[in-house]
Amino acid sequence: MNKRRTLSTMAVFAAALLLITAPAPAQSFLAPPETLPGGLSYQQWGAKWWQWVLSIPASINPILDTTGANCDVDQSGPVWFLAGGPPIAERNCTVPAGKMIFFPIINLINDYPCLDLSVKQPGQQRKTNFQPGPGQSLEQFLTVGYGPLPDGTEFPGARQFLDHVTALTATLGGVPIVPAQDLPLPPELSKYRATSPIFVFNGDRSLTGRDGLGDPCIGPGHKGVTDGYWIMLKPLPPGSHTLFFSGTETYPPGSFGVSFTVAATYHLTIE
């Protein structure tokens, strides 16, 4: 037997085995927007994400859950939704094998109308002039806003808020999921930023209270536009995976927004 050839053959076999058993890089699980994962655009999935999360009562809502105990509430279809941070969350979540996973790095919804204007409780109504401007459709109003009005009132749209994103992170197993060049700032240059068309959602009114999401414009049969940075993952292999994502919005002093950071760590079990 040729000892040298035998050792060489063993080395080749070992290298091949290493390639087979080495974990796949995080970016290999990314389902880019142009692939229309699950047959829909990121814009459409973003709307479906809000329809899902706003229909769930505050007591079991995945956004307000800091442990992951409610991560399986109302999940159906080929895509599993993950909630973001409230503002910081660390969750354990079991996801069925074969499911794609969709989540926002950072997002928001601009919704309409408000609760009954006869309600006088603080925080339960917006100003009566929260309406589209002259010649605007409701979709345009919710997307790009209107104002400032003569009294100084300004109603920013969903896109104005997301224009103030200053930091984005998304990692799987500590490795970036999206190539750095695909998450550039300013945000309008990123293909992972998606603004939805107007959509209808049936919001649970418990989300408007002190222990809810605090949005006074949530209710059944309401309309909204969402803007955000989103990621769709292909089905992950069975086992344990750590997913982390975070986003920051920074507003100039005295502007229409308050600076904040949201972050979520998921300890996923795929089975």
N, C-alpha and C positions, 0 to 999 in steps of 0.2 A: 504494500500500500504506500502511496506517495503521501508522506506525512505533511509536506508543505501544502499540497493541494487540499488535504483534509482540513487543515487549520484554516485555509483560505475559505473553504466552503462553509465552515462553522461561523466565520466572521461575517460572511454575507448573510447567512441565515439569522444571526443575531441582529444585524442591522435591519433586516426585513421585519423581524419580530418587534423591534423598537418602534418602527414606523406604524405597525399595526396597533400597538398598545399605547402609544403616546397620545395624550389628550388632544382633541381637535382645538385649534385656536379659536378664540372667542368670536372673531369676525366671520368664521365659517358658519356660524349659526344666525347671522344677520339676514333678514329677508328685506332687501331694499325696496323703497316705494315703487320703483318702476316695474317691479315684478308682480304688482297687484296681488299680494299674498292673500289667500282665502277668497280671491275673486273680487276684492274691493280695494279702493285707494286708501292711503293713510287718512285722507280727509274724511272718508266715509267711516273708517274704523274709529276715528276720533269722535265722531258724532255718536256712534254706537256705544263707545266707552262711557260717555256722559249719560246716555239713555239708561245704561246699566246702573251706574253708581248713584244717580239722582233718584232712582225709583226705590232705593233701599232705605228703610227707616233708620234714623240716627242711632238707635240702640244696637243695631247690627251692621252698620254701614262700614265697609272696608276702609274708607278714608279715615274714619274716626277710630279705627281699631289699631292699637299700637303693638299687638302681639302676633297677629296673623290668624287669630281664632276664627275670623269671619271671611277669610280669603276665598272660601268656596261658595259664598252666598250667591245664588241666582246665576251661576256659571252654566253656560250651555253652548253648543255648537263647537266648531273646530278651533276656536280661539279662546284662550284663558286670559282674562283681564287682571292686571295688577294695579292697585291704587298707589298713589304717591305718598309723600310725607305730610304729617299734620302739626308742625313742620318737620319733625324728625321722628322716624319710626324704624324699628327693627322687628321683622316678622318672620315666623316660621310658616311655611305654606307647602302643602302637598298637592302636586299637579298631576293629573292623569297622563300617562305616557301617550305620545302622539299628538298632543295639543301644541299649537303655536301659542306664543305668549306676547301680549301687546300691552305696552305701558307708556305713560308720559314721563319724560325726564322733567319737564315742567310744562304746565298748561293752565288754561282758564276758560271759563264760559262767560259770555255776555248774554243775559237772558231777559225775557220779556213775556208778559207784562209783570207789574208788581202785584202784591196782594191788594185786596179791596181797599181803596183809598179812604173808606170810612173808618178803617182801623186806626186808632190813635196811639197805639203802643209804640214807644221809641224803637226805631230800627225795623219797623214792620212795613214801611212804605218808602218809596223814593219820591223825589219832587214830581209834581204833576206835569212838568214840562219834559219829563223823560220820554220823549217822542221823536220820531224821525223829523229831520229838518225839511224845509220846503223842497219838493222834488225828490226826496229820498225814499227809497223803499225801506221796509223794516230790515231786510238783510243788509243793505248798505249801512244803515244806522248802527246795527249791532257789530258790523265788521270794522268800519272806519270811524264811527262816532259822528258827533256834531257839536259845534260851538267853537270858541266861547260865545255865549249869548251876551246881550247888552248888560245884563247884571253880573257878568263874569262867570256864570255857570258854564261848565264844560262837561260833555259826556264823551269820554274817550271810547273808541271801539276796541274790540278784542285785539286787533293788530297793534294799536298804539301801546297797549300794555306789554305785549310780548317783544316789542322793539327795544325794551329796556333790559333784556336778558344780558347778563355780563359774564356768566360762567355756566358751563355744562359738563357733566361727567356721567359716563355710563360704562360699567365694567362687569365682566363675567369672570369669576375666579381671579379677580384683580387685574385682568387684562382688558384694555379698551375694546368695546364692541364695535364702535364706528370709527373708521379712519379719521384722524384729526382734520384732514382737509374737507371732510364732509360735515363737520360741526363748526363751521367758521362763525366768527362774530365780525361785523354786525349780522344779526340773525337772518335777514332777508336773503342771504347768500346760501343758506343751508337747504339741501333737498330733504332733510328730516324735519323741517318746519312745515306744518300743514295747517291751513285754515279751512274749516269746513264750510259748506253751504249751510243755509238756515235749515234747522231741523226741529221737529216737535218731540218733546219729552214729557213724561208724566212724573213730575217731581213729588216726592213725599214731603208733606208740609212740616214734618218733625225736623227737617233739616234747616228750617229757618230760625229755630230757637237758639237760646244761649248755648245749648249742648249740641247743636247741629253745625252746619257749615257756615251759618251766619248770613246767608244770602237772602235778602227779603223778597226776591223775585222767583221763588221756587214753588211750583204748584202743578196740578194736573193740567194737561193740554197747553203747556207753555211752549215758547219757541226760544231758540238760542243759536248762537254761533260760537264755535270753539276755535282757539288758536293755540298751538303748542309745538313742542318738539316731542316726537313720538318714535318708538322703536318696536318693530315686530321681530320676534325671534322664531326661527324654525324650531320644530320639536327637539327638545334636549334629550340626550340619552338617559336611561334610567340611572338613578343614583343621586348624589348630593351635589348641589351647585350653589354658589354664593353670588347673588346679583346685587349690585349697588348702583344707584343713580341719584343725581343731585343737580339742582338748578338754582341760580341766583338772579334776582331782578334788582337793579339799582337805579333809583330815581333821583333826579336833582332835588335839592331842598326846595320846598314850596311847590312842587309839582303835584300832579293828580294821584300819585301813587306812594306807597310806603315800601321801602326796600325790605327784602326778605330772602331767605334761603329755605328750600325744601329738600329733604333727603330721605331715602328709604333704603334699607338693607334687607334683602330677602334671603333666607336660608331655605332654598327650594329642595324638596324631595320629589323626584320624578319616579312614579311607579304605576 
